[in-house]
């Protein structure tokens, strides 16, 4: 009988508990789901455990989305008690977000891990700008009201699709959209938590279904969801989220955002480094432009061949 707790299981559990604690603090500080922290942490630990890179990327994205369900619902409930959540926006955006998530899942199921890492790295790098330059983004207002019609459908579908591919709750994009459209930052953060649940529920179900045929070496896996990682991250993130919310009212917000932006840039660079591995350099790595004929020693000729007259020998062209 195999032991219930193996060294691999223990390492996975401890790292995920730590990642969950950091995720909870970040969620309370910045109103995000924590995918920017969970996905790199999962990729790192899966790599240490020797999981195939193709499998580890899909499992990191799926497990990250699963953790966002609980984090998002808890956050929405807390904000709703203060009347800060705009449920009309959530209802209007929900169908298109789900459509985007489904499209993102279809893309992810036909995409290799290398491409998904590249998408994650580029997405994180772009979204880090919001944290590195918070004052510049806070001054932008593109409209007095939220998008409607085709603009709403297109933006919500994009939000769902890119969030499914990055394994995030879409909080950063949602907050930017709402503040650009004249909503207060408090209402934007509160409503963005609701976007996280709308994205994470179908995203989690999708990653379970598309991963049912995958053979995971990790214990406690269901499709592309690792249940041990999910339980560890969710438990500690829910405990530390109030701490992050308390720190948000005590620490300078601009400095915090820039620090988190620096972390996102660092994470993006690591992901892009993996997506673009260094090519070997030097003479040995270069392909010769032309094949060089190496003279081979000829076999010794017999005395008979030496005695043939010149006229009887055939000259090669």
C-alpha positions as CSV (number, residue, x, y, z in Angstrom):
1,X,0.0,0.0,0.0
2,X,1.4,3.4,-1.0
3,X,1.8,6.0,1.7
4,X,-0.8,8.7,1.8
5,X,1.8,11.5,2.1
6,X,4.9,11.1,-0.1
7,X,7.8,13.6,-0.2
8,X,6.4,15.0,-3.5
9,X,3.0,15.5,-1.9
10,X,4.6,17.2,1.2
11,X,6.7,19.6,-0.9
12,X,3.7,20.5,-3.1
13,X,1.5,21.1,0.0
14,X,4.0,23.4,1.7
15,X,4.8,25.5,-1.4
16,X,1.1,25.9,-2.2
17,X,0.3,26.9,1.4
18,X,3.0,29.7,1.1
19,X,1.7,30.7,-2.3
20,X,-1.8,30.9,-1.0
21,X,-0.8,33.1,1.9
22,X,0.9,35.6,-0.5
23,X,-2.1,35.4,-2.9
24,X,-4.5,36.3,-0.1
25,X,-2.5,39.3,0.9
26,X,-2.2,40.5,-2.8
27,X,-5.9,40.0,-3.3
28,X,-6.7,42.2,-0.3
29,X,-4.2,44.8,-1.3
30,X,-4.9,45.1,-5.0
31,X,-8.3,43.5,-5.6
32,X,-6.9,40.8,-7.9
33,X,-7.6,37.1,-8.0
34,X,-4.0,36.1,-7.5
35,X,-3.4,34.2,-10.8
36,X,-0.3,36.3,-11.3
37,X,1.2,34.7,-8.2
38,X,-0.4,31.2,-8.3
39,X,0.6,30.3,-11.9
40,X,4.3,31.1,-11.6
41,X,4.4,29.3,-8.2
42,X,2.7,26.2,-9.7
43,X,5.0,26.2,-12.7
44,X,8.0,26.3,-10.5
45,X,7.0,23.5,-8.2
46,X,5.7,21.3,-11.0
47,X,9.1,21.7,-12.7
48,X,10.9,20.7,-9.5
49,X,8.7,17.6,-9.3
50,X,9.7,16.6,-12.8
51,X,6.2,17.2,-14.4
52,X,6.3,17.3,-18.2
53,X,6.3,21.0,-19.3
54,X,3.4,20.5,-21.7
55,X,1.3,19.2,-18.8
56,X,2.5,21.6,-16.1
57,X,1.4,24.7,-18.0
58,X,-2.2,23.5,-18.4
59,X,-2.3,22.3,-14.8
60,X,-1.0,25.6,-13.5
61,X,-3.7,27.5,-15.5
62,X,-6.5,25.2,-14.5
63,X,-5.6,25.0,-10.8
64,X,-5.2,28.8,-10.7
65,X,-8.7,29.4,-12.0
66,X,-10.1,26.9,-9.5
67,X,-8.5,28.8,-6.6
68,X,-10.0,32.1,-7.9
69,X,-13.6,30.7,-7.4
70,X,-13.4,30.8,-3.6
71,X,-11.3,33.9,-3.4
72,X,-13.6,35.8,-5.7
73,X,-16.9,34.7,-4.0
74,X,-15.5,35.6,-0.6
75,X,-14.4,39.0,-1.8
76,X,-17.8,39.7,-3.6
77,X,-19.7,38.8,-0.5
78,X,-17.6,41.2,1.6
79,X,-18.0,44.1,-0.9
80,X,-21.7,43.4,-1.4
81,X,-22.3,44.0,2.3
82,X,-21.0,47.5,1.8
83,X,-23.2,48.0,-1.4
84,X,-20.1,48.5,-3.6
85,X,-20.8,45.8,-6.2
86,X,-22.6,46.8,-9.4
87,X,-24.6,43.6,-10.1
88,X,-26.2,45.2,-13.2
89,X,-22.8,45.3,-14.8
90,X,-22.1,41.7,-13.8
91,X,-25.4,40.5,-15.3
92,X,-24.8,42.4,-18.6
93,X,-21.2,41.2,-19.0
94,X,-21.7,37.6,-17.8
95,X,-22.9,35.9,-21.0
96,X,-20.1,37.4,-23.1
97,X,-17.5,36.7,-20.5
98,X,-18.5,33.0,-20.4
99,X,-18.4,32.9,-24.2
100,X,-14.8,34.3,-24.1
101,X,-13.8,31.7,-21.5
102,X,-15.1,28.9,-23.8
103,X,-13.2,30.3,-26.7
104,X,-10.1,30.6,-24.6
105,X,-10.5,27.0,-23.4
106,X,-10.8,25.8,-27.0
107,X,-7.6,27.7,-27.9
108,X,-5.8,26.3,-24.8
109,X,-6.8,22.7,-25.6
110,X,-5.1,23.0,-29.0
111,X,-2.1,25.0,-27.9
112,X,1.2,23.7,-26.7
113,X,2.7,24.7,-23.4
114,X,5.5,26.8,-25.0
115,X,2.9,29.1,-26.6
116,X,0.8,29.3,-23.4
117,X,3.9,30.4,-21.5
118,X,4.7,33.0,-24.1
119,X,1.1,34.3,-23.9
120,X,1.3,34.4,-20.1
121,X,4.6,36.3,-20.1
122,X,3.4,38.9,-22.6
123,X,0.1,39.4,-20.9
124,X,1.7,39.9,-17.5
125,X,4.2,42.3,-18.9
126,X,1.5,44.4,-20.5
127,X,-0.7,44.4,-17.4
128,X,2.2,45.4,-15.1
129,X,2.1,48.8,-16.7
130,X,-1.0,49.6,-14.7
131,X,0.9,48.9,-11.4
132,X,4.1,50.6,-12.4
133,X,2.4,53.8,-13.5
134,X,-0.7,54.1,-11.4
135,X,-1.0,57.9,-11.5
136,X,-0.9,58.0,-15.3
137,X,-3.7,55.4,-15.6
138,X,-5.8,57.0,-12.9
139,X,-6.1,60.2,-14.9
140,X,-7.5,58.4,-18.0
141,X,-11.3,58.6,-18.6
142,X,-12.5,57.5,-22.0
143,X,-16.3,57.6,-21.3
144,X,-18.9,58.7,-18.9
145,X,-20.7,55.3,-19.0
146,X,-19.9,51.6,-19.3
147,X,-19.7,50.1,-22.9
148,X,-22.9,48.9,-24.5
149,X,-23.9,46.9,-27.5
150,X,-21.0,45.6,-29.7
151,X,-18.4,47.3,-27.6
152,X,-19.6,45.5,-24.5
153,X,-19.8,42.1,-26.3
154,X,-16.3,42.5,-27.8
155,X,-14.6,43.7,-24.6
156,X,-16.3,41.2,-22.3
157,X,-15.5,38.3,-24.7
158,X,-11.9,39.4,-24.8
159,X,-11.8,39.7,-21.0
160,X,-13.1,36.1,-20.6
161,X,-10.8,34.7,-23.3
162,X,-7.5,36.3,-22.2
163,X,-8.3,35.5,-18.5
164,X,-8.8,31.8,-19.3
165,X,-5.5,31.7,-21.2
166,X,-3.6,33.5,-18.3
167,X,-5.3,31.6,-15.5
168,X,-6.4,34.9,-13.8
169,X,-9.7,36.4,-12.6
170,X,-9.5,39.4,-14.9
171,X,-9.5,41.9,-12.0
172,X,-6.8,44.2,-13.5
173,X,-8.5,44.5,-16.9
174,X,-12.0,44.9,-15.2
175,X,-10.8,47.6,-12.9
176,X,-9.1,49.5,-15.7
177,X,-12.2,49.3,-17.9
178,X,-14.5,50.6,-15.1
179,X,-12.3,53.4,-14.0
180,X,-11.7,54.5,-17.6
181,X,-15.5,54.7,-17.9
182,X,-15.9,57.0,-14.9
183,X,-16.6,54.5,-12.1
184,X,-14.9,55.0,-8.7
185,X,-11.9,52.8,-7.9
186,X,-13.8,51.3,-4.9
187,X,-16.8,50.2,-7.0
188,X,-14.4,49.0,-9.8
189,X,-12.5,46.7,-7.4
190,X,-15.6,45.4,-5.8
191,X,-17.3,44.6,-9.1
192,X,-14.1,43.1,-10.6
193,X,-14.2,40.5,-7.8
194,X,-17.5,39.3,-9.4
195,X,-15.9,39.1,-12.8
196,X,-13.4,36.6,-11.2
197,X,-16.1,34.2,-10.2
198,X,-17.8,34.4,-13.6
199,X,-14.5,33.6,-15.3
200,X,-13.3,31.0,-12.9
201,X,-16.3,28.7,-12.7
202,X,-16.6,27.8,-16.4
203,X,-12.8,28.0,-16.7
204,X,-12.3,25.4,-14.0
205,X,-15.0,23.1,-15.4
206,X,-13.4,23.4,-18.8
207,X,-9.9,22.6,-17.6
208,X,-11.3,19.5,-15.8
209,X,-13.0,18.3,-19.0
210,X,-10.2,18.9,-21.5
211,X,-7.7,17.3,-19.1
212,X,-9.6,14.1,-18.3
213,X,-7.5,12.1,-20.8
214,X,-4.1,13.4,-19.4
215,X,-2.1,11.2,-17.2
216,X,-0.8,13.4,-14.4
217,X,2.1,12.1,-12.2
218,X,0.9,14.4,-9.4
219,X,-1.3,12.9,-6.7
220,X,-4.8,14.3,-6.3
221,X,-5.3,15.6,-9.8
222,X,-8.7,15.8,-11.6
223,X,-8.2,16.7,-15.3
224,X,-5.9,19.8,-15.3
225,X,-6.8,20.7,-11.7
226,X,-4.5,19.6,-8.8
227,X,-6.8,19.3,-5.8
228,X,-4.0,19.3,-3.3
229,X,-2.7,22.7,-4.6
230,X,-6.3,24.0,-4.8
231,X,-7.1,23.1,-1.2
232,X,-3.8,24.5,0.1
233,X,-3.9,27.8,-1.8
234,X,-7.6,28.4,-1.1
235,X,-7.3,27.8,2.6
236,X,-4.4,30.1,3.3
237,X,-5.5,32.8,0.8
238,X,-8.9,33.1,2.6
239,X,-7.1,33.5,5.9
240,X,-4.6,36.2,4.7
241,X,-7.0,38.2,2.5
242,X,-8.2,40.3,5.5
243,X,-4.6,41.1,6.3
244,X,-4.1,42.4,2.8
245,X,-7.2,44.6,3.1
246,X,-6.0,46.0,6.4
247,X,-2.5,46.7,5.0
248,X,-4.1,48.5,2.1
249,X,-5.4,51.2,4.5
250,X,-2.1,51.6,6.3
251,X,0.7,51.4,3.6
252,X,1.2,54.0,0.8
253,X,-0.8,52.6,-2.1
254,X,1.4,54.0,-4.9
255,X,4.5,52.5,-3.6
256,X,2.7,49.2,-3.1
257,X,1.4,49.2,-6.7
258,X,4.9,49.9,-8.1
259,X,6.4,47.2,-6.0
260,X,3.8,44.7,-7.3
261,X,4.4,46.0,-10.8
262,X,8.1,45.2,-10.4
263,X,7.2,41.7,-9.3
264,X,5.0,41.3,-12.4
265,X,7.9,42.5,-14.7
266,X,10.3,40.0,-13.0
267,X,7.7,37.2,-13.4
268,X,7.1,38.1,-17.0
269,X,10.8,38.1,-17.8
270,X,11.2,34.6,-16.3
271,X,8.2,33.3,-18.3
272,X,9.6,34.9,-21.6
273,X,13.0,33.5,-20.8
274,X,11.4,30.0,-20.7
275,X,9.5,30.7,-23.9
276,X,12.6,31.9,-25.7
277,X,15.4,29.5,-24.5
278,X,18.9,30.8,-25.2
279,X,20.4,29.5,-28.5
280,X,23.8,27.9,-28.3
281,X,26.6,30.1,-29.5
282,X,30.1,29.5,-30.8
283,X,31.6,27.8,-33.8
284,X,30.4,24.4,-32.8
285,X,26.7,25.6,-32.9
286,X,27.0,27.1,-36.3
287,X,25.9,25.1,-39.3
288,X,28.5,25.1,-42.1
289,X,27.4,27.1,-45.2
290,X,28.8,24.5,-47.5
291,X,29.7,20.9,-47.0
292,X,33.5,20.4,-47.0
293,X,34.8,17.3,-48.6
294,X,37.2,15.5,-46.4
295,X,39.7,13.5,-48.4
296,X,39.7,9.9,-47.5
297,X,42.8,7.7,-47.8
298,X,42.5,5.5,-50.9
299,X,43.0,1.8,-50.7
300,X,46.4,0.5,-51.8
301,X,46.6,-0.6,-55.4
302,X,47.7,-4.0,-56.3
303,X,50.8,-4.7,-58.4
304,X,48.5,-5.8,-61.2
305,X,46.8,-2.4,-61.4
306,X,50.2,-0.7,-61.4
307,X,51.3,-2.7,-64.4
308,X,48.4,-1.9,-66.6
309,X,49.3,0.3,-69.5
310,X,48.0,3.9,-69.5
311,X,45.8,3.4,-72.4
312,X,43.8,0.6,-70.6
313,X,43.1,2.8,-67.6
314,X,39.8,4.7,-67.4
315,X,40.1,8.3,-66.2
316,X,37.3,9.6,-64.1
317,X,35.5,12.6,-65.5
